[in-house]
Amino acid sequence: MSSSLNLDIANRIELRPIAKIAQDTLGLNPDDLELFGKHKAKIPLSMMESLSGKPDGKLILVTAISPTKAGEGKTTTSIGLADGMNHIGAKTLVAIREPSLGPCFGMKGGACGGGYAQVAPMTDINLHFTGDFHAITAAHNLLAAMVSNHLHWGHKPQIDPRRVTWGRVQDVNDRSLRSIITGLGGTANGYAREGRFDITAASEVMAILCLASDMKDLERRLGNIKVGRTVDKDMVFARHINAHGAMTALLKEAFNPNLVQTLEHNPALVHGGPFANIAHGCNSVVATKLALKLADYVVTEAGFGADLGAEKFFNIKCRKAGLTPACVVVVATVKALKLHGGAQEQALGDEDLMALKAGLPNLLRHLENVKKFGVPSVVAINQFTHDTTAELELVERSCQDLGVRMVVSNHWAHGGKGAADLAEAVRHIVDSESSKFSVLYPDDLPLAEKIRTVAQKIYGADDVQIPNTVQSRLTELERNGYGHFPVCLAKTQYSFSTDPTVKGAPTGFTVSVREVRLAMGAEFVVAMTGDIMTMPGLPRVPAAEAIGVDDDGRIVGLF
C-alpha cells in the first residue's frame, strides 16, 4: 500500500459538511460547534454539561503488537472498526490522537489511517489541522521564556540557573537541538546555560492537555509544572512565576475536541497527540468522555504496542480519569509477525510458516499482558492479499490456545463492510462479557517497585537496573509527596526490551533506568530507559523530501 494511494483514495471521497454530520449522527446543532471551514469543527467543552445526564457508552481500546517496518495498521483498524460498528447498526464514535509533524516529515508517516479506513480531511489533519500542536508548542515555550526572564531579573523565588529543568519544544524532528546553550552574547541576553529541545508530542503541556478534566483542572495542572530549583534546592513551579494563566489562555481553544469524519462520513474525534514511547500515548480525556456521552460505543487507540500504549492507557489514563474499558482489540499483520520471527523484509510476500511461528510469541505476550488488566480481548488480523490460508490458520490456532478469538479484517480495501466481522465480534464481547478491569499496581507502591512491576510483568524483563543517583531521586520524590503518582516509562517501541533490534518476545534482559523526571502537572513520574530520545532525528531520506504542492494547489506525497 503506497502513501500516494492512501492520498489518492482520500482525495476521491467527497466530504460532507461537518455541521450536517454532527446534526444527523450526534444530534448537535450547528450552533453547538466552532467551525473551521466546512469539514472541521471543535466541540466546546460546555457541551459536556448539557450531556451530563446521559449514560456512558462502552469503551473499546485498539492496541497492537510491537511495531515493525512492515506496519501493523493500528489507526487504520481503529477507524475501520468504528466504520464497521456503524455498518452493523451500532452507534459508534472513534476518538483518536492528532498527528505530529515529526513523523509526518520523518519516517512513520501520518496518523489518519489508510486505504478506505481514514479520517478526513487527511492532509489538513496531518499538517496544521486546527492549530492544537502549535498552541501547545507556544504555551510550552512561553513558560521557557518566562523562566529565562525570571532568572534575568532575579525575581523571587530565585531560580538557580544550573538547576533549570524546563526546556523548549518544537514539532519537527531535529537532533541538533537535543542539547543546546542559550543566553550567549553577554548579560543583556540572560544567563548562559545548558538547555534542550524535546518534540512537542513529548511536552508535559501535551500530557496535561490530554489528562485534564476541565478548564480549571487544566490551569491547576499547568501551575504545577516544575521548572527548576532554587540554590537551596527548593522546587520552583510555573505558578511561582505566574505563567499558568497565560498558558491556559493560549490553550483555551486547543482544549476543545476536534470533530471530523471518516471516509464513510461517520463522526470522529481527533484530539491530543502524546507519543507512547516517550509520553503516555493516548488521546485526550475530554474527547474520550465526550465521545462516551455521544455514542453507544467508542473506539479509541493507544500508541505503539500494548507494552507501551495500552499499559499507559490502563495505568495512567484510566486510573486518573476513572475509565473502564470493555474490550481490547490487539492488531497484528502476518507479515509483521514474520518479521518478528526473523523473515527477510524482501520475502514477506512469501508463505513462511517457520518465521510466522517464531514471531507469534510477540503477539501472545501482548495478549497475556492485556489479560493481566482483566479486560477481554480479540485479535484483529489486518489482512494483506499475500496472506495465505495456512498462515492465517496458524495465527488463529495460537490465539485459540489462549482463549482469544482471531478475526481477519479487510477494512483497508473495503472500509466498514470489510470490518463487519470484526465489529460483530467486538460487539458480542462488549455486550456479553464483563470487564474486570484493574490497574497493574496500587498507588502506594514505591516508585522503584512500580517501574520494576511494569518491566517484569509487561516487558518480560528479569529486573531493572536503577543507579544510586536515580534511586536517590525516586526517594526524594516520595519524601516530597509524589510517591503515589503512576510511572510513565520512556522506552523504544520496537522491542519489549530496551534494545530496538531485539524482536519477538525476548527474555533474560535487564531494563536500565538512566534518569527520572517529575511531571508534576501531568501527575506521573517519567522513567527514561535505554537510549530513548525525547527529540527524534530525521532518517537518511526523510518523508519531507517527497511532500509538495502540485499545479492545482493540492498537497502531494503525504502519507
C-alpha positions in Angstrom: 0.0 0.0 0.0 1.7 3.1 -1.2 1.4 6.5 0.5 0.3 8.1 -2.7 -2.6 5.5 -3.0 -3.8 6.5 0.5 -3.8 10.1 -0.5 -5.5 9.3 -3.9 -8.3 7.4 -2.1 -8.8 10.3 0.4 -9.0 12.8 -2.5 -11.6 10.7 -4.3 -14.1 10.9 -1.5 -16.4 13.9 -1.5 -16.7 15.0 2.1 -19.9 16.1 3.7 -20.3 19.3 5.7 -19.2 18.6 9.3 -22.1 20.5 10.7 -24.5 18.2 8.8 -22.7 15.1 10.1 -22.8 16.4 13.7 -26.6 17.1 13.4 -27.5 13.9 11.7 -25.4 11.4 13.7 -24.7 13.1 17.0 -27.8 15.4 17.5 -25.6 18.5 17.7 -26.9 21.8 16.3 -24.6 23.9 14.1 -24.6 26.5 16.9 -23.1 23.9 19.2 -19.9 23.8 17.0 -17.0 26.1 16.4 -16.4 25.6 12.7 -13.0 25.6 11.0 -14.2 25.7 7.4 -16.7 23.2 6.0 -15.1 19.9 7.2 -13.5 20.6 10.6 -15.0 21.8 13.8 -14.4 22.0 17.6 -17.0 21.0 20.1 -16.9 23.4 23.1 -16.5 21.7 26.4 -19.6 23.4 27.6 -21.4 20.6 25.7 -20.3 18.2 28.4 -22.6 19.9 30.9 -25.6 19.5 28.7 -24.8 15.8 28.2 -24.0 15.0 31.9 -27.3 13.2 32.4 -26.8 10.7 29.6 -25.4 7.3 30.3 -21.9 6.5 29.0 -21.3 4.2 26.1 -18.9 1.3 26.1 -15.2 1.9 25.6 -13.1 -0.2 23.2 -9.3 0.1 23.1 -7.3 -0.7 20.0 -3.7 -1.6 20.5 -1.1 -3.7 18.6 1.9 -5.9 18.6 5.4 -4.3 18.7 5.7 -2.2 15.6 7.9 -3.2 12.7 8.9 -1.8 9.3 6.1 -3.9 7.8 3.4 -1.9 9.6 0.5 -3.1 11.7 -2.2 -0.6 10.9 -3.5 0.2 14.4 -5.0 3.6 13.5 -6.4 2.2 10.2 -8.0 -0.6 12.2 -9.4 1.8 14.8 -11.1 3.8 12.1 -12.2 0.7 10.1 -13.7 -0.8 13.3 -15.7 2.3 14.0 -17.0 2.3 10.4 -17.7 -1.4 10.8 -19.6 -0.9 14.0 -21.7 1.7 12.3 -22.1 -0.6 9.3 -23.8 -3.2 11.5 -26.0 -0.6 13.2 -24.1 0.1 16.4 -23.8 3.8 17.0 -20.1 4.3 17.3 -17.6 7.2 17.6 -13.9 6.8 17.0 -11.7 9.0 19.3 -8.0 9.1 18.3 -4.9 11.2 18.5 -3.8 14.1 16.3 -0.7 13.5 14.1 2.7 15.1 15.0 4.6 16.8 12.2 7.7 14.9 13.4 6.6 11.5 12.0 4.8 13.1 9.0 8.1 14.7 7.8 10.3 11.9 9.2 9.7 8.2 8.6 6.5 6.9 10.2 4.0 8.9 8.1 0.7 10.5 9.2 -1.9 9.3 11.6 -5.2 9.3 9.6 -5.4 5.7 8.8 -5.1 4.2 5.3 -7.0 2.9 2.3 -10.8 3.2 2.8 -10.4 3.4 6.6 -9.3 7.1 7.0 -10.3 10.2 8.8 -10.6 13.3 6.7 -9.7 15.9 5.5 -6.5 13.9 5.6 -3.9 16.5 4.5 -5.4 19.1 6.9 -5.3 16.7 9.9 -1.8 15.6 9.2 -0.4 19.1 8.9 -1.7 22.2 10.8 -5.2 20.9 11.5 -6.9 23.3 13.9 -3.6 24.5 15.4 -3.6 22.5 18.6 0.0 21.4 18.3 1.1 25.0 17.6 -0.8 26.2 20.7 0.8 23.6 22.9 4.2 24.5 21.5 3.6 28.2 22.2 2.4 27.5 25.7 5.4 25.4 26.5 7.9 27.9 25.1 6.1 30.8 26.8 6.9 29.2 30.1 10.5 28.7 29.0 10.7 32.4 28.1 9.2 33.4 31.4 11.7 31.2 33.3 14.5 32.9 31.5 13.0 36.3 32.2 12.5 35.4 35.9 16.2 34.5 36.1 17.4 37.6 34.3 15.6 40.0 36.7 16.5 37.9 39.8 12.8 37.6 40.9 11.8 35.5 43.9 11.9 32.6 44.3 15.4 32.9 42.9 16.0 30.1 40.5 19.5 28.6 40.3 20.4 28.8 36.6 22.3 25.5 37.0 19.1 23.8 38.1 16.5 24.9 35.4 14.7 21.7 34.2 12.2 23.2 31.8 13.4 23.2 28.2 11.8 24.1 24.9 9.9 22.2 22.2 9.1 22.2 18.5 7.0 19.8 16.4 9.7 18.8 13.9 12.5 16.3 14.4 15.8 18.0 14.8 18.6 16.1 16.5 20.9 19.1 16.6 18.6 20.7 19.2 18.7 17.9 21.7 21.4 19.7 23.8 21.9 23.5 23.4 23.4 26.5 25.0 21.2 29.6 25.5 21.9 33.1 26.7 25.1 33.7 24.7 26.1 37.3 23.9 26.6 38.9 27.3 24.5 39.9 30.3 21.8 41.6 28.2 20.9 38.2 26.8 20.4 36.5 30.2 22.4 33.6 31.8 24.4 31.4 29.5 23.2 27.9 30.4 22.6 24.4 29.0 19.1 23.7 27.6 17.3 21.2 25.4 14.5 20.8 22.9 12.0 18.0 23.0 9.4 17.2 20.4 6.0 18.8 21.1 4.4 15.4 21.5 6.7 14.7 24.5 5.9 18.0 26.2 4.4 17.9 29.6 1.9 20.5 28.4 0.7 18.0 25.8 0.3 15.4 28.6 -1.6 17.9 30.7 -4.0 18.9 28.0 -4.7 15.2 27.4 -5.3 14.3 31.0 -7.0 17.4 32.4 -10.7 17.0 33.1 -11.9 20.7 32.6 -10.5 24.2 32.2 -10.0 24.7 35.9 -8.1 21.4 36.2 -6.0 22.4 33.1 -4.9 25.7 34.8 -4.2 23.9 38.1 -2.0 21.3 36.3 -0.2 23.9 34.3 0.6 25.8 37.5 2.1 22.6 39.0 4.7 22.2 36.2 8.2 22.0 37.8 10.6 24.4 36.1 13.7 24.2 38.3 15.1 24.7 41.8 16.5 27.4 43.9 20.1 27.5 45.3 18.6 25.8 48.4 17.2 23.1 46.1 13.6 24.0 46.7 11.4 23.2 43.7 10.0 26.0 41.7 6.8 25.6 39.8 5.1 27.5 36.9 2.6 29.1 39.4 5.5 30.7 41.3 6.4 32.8 38.2 2.7 33.4 37.3 2.9 31.7 34.0 -0.1 29.3 34.3 -2.8 31.9 33.5 -1.3 33.0 30.2 -0.6 29.3 29.3 -4.2 28.4 29.9 -5.3 31.3 27.7 -3.1 30.0 24.8 -4.7 26.5 25.2 -8.3 27.7 25.6 -9.4 26.7 22.1 -6.9 23.8 21.8 -8.6 22.2 24.8 -11.8 21.7 22.9 -12.0 18.4 21.0 -11.9 18.3 17.2 -14.7 16.8 15.1 -14.0 15.4 11.6 -15.4 12.5 9.6 -14.3 9.1 8.3 -14.4 8.4 4.6 -17.8 6.8 5.2 -19.0 10.0 6.8 -19.1 8.7 10.3 -18.1 11.3 13.0 -14.6 11.1 14.5 -13.0 13.0 17.4 -9.3 13.7 16.8 -7.7 15.4 19.8 -4.3 15.4 21.5 -1.2 13.7 20.4 1.4 12.4 23.1 3.8 9.8 21.9 3.6 6.4 23.7 7.3 5.7 23.6 8.2 8.9 25.5 4.8 10.1 26.9 1.5 8.3 27.8 0.3 7.8 24.2 -3.4 8.4 24.4 -5.9 10.9 23.1 -7.4 13.5 25.5 -9.6 12.5 28.4 -12.1 15.2 27.5 -12.5 13.8 23.9 -12.9 10.3 25.2 -15.5 11.3 27.8 -17.4 13.5 25.3 -17.5 10.5 22.9 -18.9 8.2 25.6 -21.8 10.7 26.0 -22.4 11.0 22.3 -22.3 7.3 21.2 -23.2 3.8 22.4 -19.7 2.5 21.6 -16.4 4.4 21.5 -13.3 3.1 19.8 -10.0 4.7 20.9 -6.4 3.7 20.4 -3.2 3.8 22.4 0.2 4.4 20.7 2.6 1.7 19.5 2.4 -1.8 21.1 0.4 -2.9 24.1 3.6 -2.8 26.2 3.7 1.0 25.8 0.4 2.5 24.8 -2.0 0.0 26.4 -0.1 -0.2 29.6 -0.1 3.6 29.9 -3.8 3.8 28.8 -4.7 1.5 31.7 -2.2 2.6 34.4 -2.3 6.3 33.7 -5.3 7.4 31.7 -7.9 5.0 33.0 -6.6 5.3 36.6 -6.7 9.1 36.5 -10.0 9.6 34.5 -12.0 6.7 36.1 -12.5 5.0 32.7 -13.4 1.3 32.5 -12.5 -0.3 29.1 -15.0 -3.0 28.0 -12.8 -4.7 25.3 -9.3 -4.6 23.8 -8.5 -5.2 20.1 -4.9 -6.3 19.5 -3.9 -5.6 15.9 -1.4 -7.6 14.0 -0.4 -8.5 10.5 1.0 -11.8 9.2 3.9 -10.0 7.6 4.9 -8.1 10.8 4.8 -11.4 12.8 7.1 -13.0 10.2 9.5 -10.1 10.6 9.5 -10.7 14.4 10.3 -14.3 13.5 13.4 -13.5 11.5 12.0 -13.3 8.0 13.7 -11.0 5.5 11.8 -7.9 4.6 12.0 -8.5 0.9 10.5 -12.0 1.3 7.4 -11.1 3.4 5.1 -11.8 0.5 6.1 -15.5 0.5 4.5 -18.1 2.8 6.8 -18.7 5.7 5.2 -20.8 8.5 8.5 -21.2 10.3 9.1 -17.4 10.6 5.5 -16.9 11.5 5.6 -19.5 14.3 8.8 -17.9 15.6 7.2 -14.4 15.6 3.9 -15.4 17.2 5.3 -15.1 20.8 5.3 -11.3 20.3 1.5 -11.3 19.8 0.9 -13.9 22.5 2.9 -11.9 25.1 0.8 -8.8 24.3 -2.4 -10.8 24.7 -1.2 -12.2 28.0 -0.4 -8.7 29.2 -3.8 -7.5 28.3 -5.3 -10.3 30.4 -3.4 -9.0 33.4 -5.7 -6.0 33.4 -8.8 -8.1 33.4 -10.2 -6.8 30.1 -11.4 -9.3 27.4 -9.7 -9.1 24.0 -9.9 -10.1 20.4 -7.1 -10.2 17.8 -7.7 -8.3 14.5 -5.5 -9.5 11.7 -5.2 -6.6 9.3 -5.3 -8.6 6.1 -3.0 -8.3 3.1 -3.5 -10.0 -0.3 -0.5 -12.3 0.1 -1.6 -13.7 3.5 -2.1 -17.5 2.9 -4.8 -19.7 4.4 -2.1 -21.8 6.2 -0.6 -18.7 7.8 -4.0 -17.4 9.0 -4.9 -20.8 10.4 -1.6 -20.9 12.4 -2.3 -17.5 13.9 -5.9 -18.5 14.7 -4.8 -21.7 16.5 -2.3 -19.9 18.6 -4.9 -17.3 19.7 -7.4 -20.1 20.5 -4.8 -21.7 22.8 -5.0 -18.5 24.9 -8.8 -18.4 24.7 -8.8 -15.4 22.4 -10.8 -15.1 19.2 -9.0 -14.0 16.0 -10.8 -12.2 13.2 -9.5 -11.3 9.8 -10.4 -7.8 8.8 -10.1 -6.1 5.4 -11.1 -2.6 6.2 -8.2 -1.1 4.2 -9.7 -2.2 1.0 -13.4 -2.3 1.9 -13.9 0.1 4.7 -16.6 -0.6 7.2 -18.0 -3.5 5.2 -14.6 -5.2 5.4 -14.5 -4.8 9.2 -18.1 -6.1 9.7 -16.9 -9.5 11.1 -14.5 -7.7 13.5 -17.3 -5.3 14.5 -19.7 -8.2 15.2 -17.0 -10.0 17.3 -16.3 -6.8 19.3 -19.9 -6.0 19.9 -20.5 -9.6 21.1 -17.7 -9.3 23.6 -18.7 -5.9 24.8 -22.4 -6.8 25.2 -22.0 -10.3 26.7 -18.7 -10.4 28.6 -18.0 -8.4 31.8 -14.8 -6.4 32.1 -13.0 -7.0 35.3 -10.6 -4.1 34.7 -8.0 -3.2 37.3 -4.7 -1.4 37.2 -1.4 -3.3 37.4 -0.1 -1.7 40.6 -1.6 0.3 43.6 -0.9 3.9 44.1 1.0 3.4 47.3 3.6 1.0 45.8 7.1 2.6 45.9 8.1 4.3 42.6 11.0 1.9 42.0 8.7 -1.1 42.5 6.2 0.4 40.1 9.0 0.7 37.5 10.0 -2.9 38.3 6.5 -4.2 38.0 6.0 -2.8 34.5 9.4 -4.0 33.4 8.9 -7.5 34.7 5.2 -8.1 34.2 4.7 -6.3 30.9 8.1 -6.3 29.2 9.2 -9.7 30.5 12.5 -8.4 32.0 14.4 -10.2 34.7 14.9 -7.0 36.6 15.6 -3.3 36.4 18.9 -1.5 36.9 18.4 1.7 38.9 21.6 3.6 39.7 22.1 5.1 43.1 21.6 8.6 41.8 18.3 7.7 40.2 17.2 5.8 43.4 18.0 8.9 45.4 15.8 11.0 43.1 13.0 8.5 43.5 13.3 8.5 47.3 13.3 12.4 47.2 10.1 12.4 45.1 8.4 10.0 47.6 9.6 12.2 50.5 8.1 15.2 48.9 4.7 13.6 48.4 4.8 12.3 44.8 5.2 8.6 45.5 1.5 8.0 44.7 2.0 9.0 41.1 1.9 6.3 38.4 5.1 5.8 36.3 5.5 6.6 32.6 8.3 4.5 31.2 10.0 6.0 28.1 11.3 3.1 26.0 11.9 2.0 22.5 8.7 1.0 20.7 10.4 -1.7 18.6 11.1 -4.3 21.3 9.9 -5.5 24.6 13.4 -4.8 25.7 15.3 -1.5 25.6 17.3 -2.7 22.5 15.3 -1.8 19.4 17.0 -4.6 17.4 15.6 -7.4 19.5 12.4 -8.7 18.1 9.8 -11.3 19.2 9.3 -11.9 22.9 12.8 -11.7 24.5 13.7 -12.9 28.0 16.8 -12.7 30.2 17.3 -8.9 29.8 17.5 -6.0 32.3 15.9 -2.6 31.9 18.2 0.2 32.8 16.8 3.5 34.1 19.2 6.3 33.4 17.0 9.3 34.6 13.7 10.1 36.1 11.7 13.3 35.6 8.8 14.6 37.7 5.9 15.5 35.5 4.1 17.3 38.4 1.4 18.8 36.2 0.7 15.6 34.3 0.8 13.8 37.7 3.2 11.0 36.7 6.9 10.2 37.0 8.8 9.7 33.7 11.5 7.0 33.8 13.9 7.2 30.9 15.2 3.8 29.9 17.9 2.6 27.5 18.8 5.1 24.8 15.4 6.6 24.1 15.4 10.2 23.0 12.8 12.9 23.6 13.7 14.7 20.4 13.8 12.2 17.4 16.1 12.8 14.4 15.2 12.6 10.7 16.1 9.5 8.8 18.6 9.4 5.9 15.8 10.1 3.5 13.1 12.0 5.4 9.5 11.7 4.1 9.5 15.5 3.8 11.6 15.2 0.6 8.5 13.7 -1.2 5.9 16.2 0.0 4.9 19.2 -2.1 2.1 21.1 -3.8 1.0 20.3 -7.4 -0.1 22.7 -10.1 -3.7 22.5 -8.9 -2.7 23.6 -5.4 -3.2 20.1 -3.9 -0.7 18.6 -1.4 1.1 15.6 -2.7 3.4 13.0 -1.3 1.8 13.0 2.2 1.1 9.6 3.7 
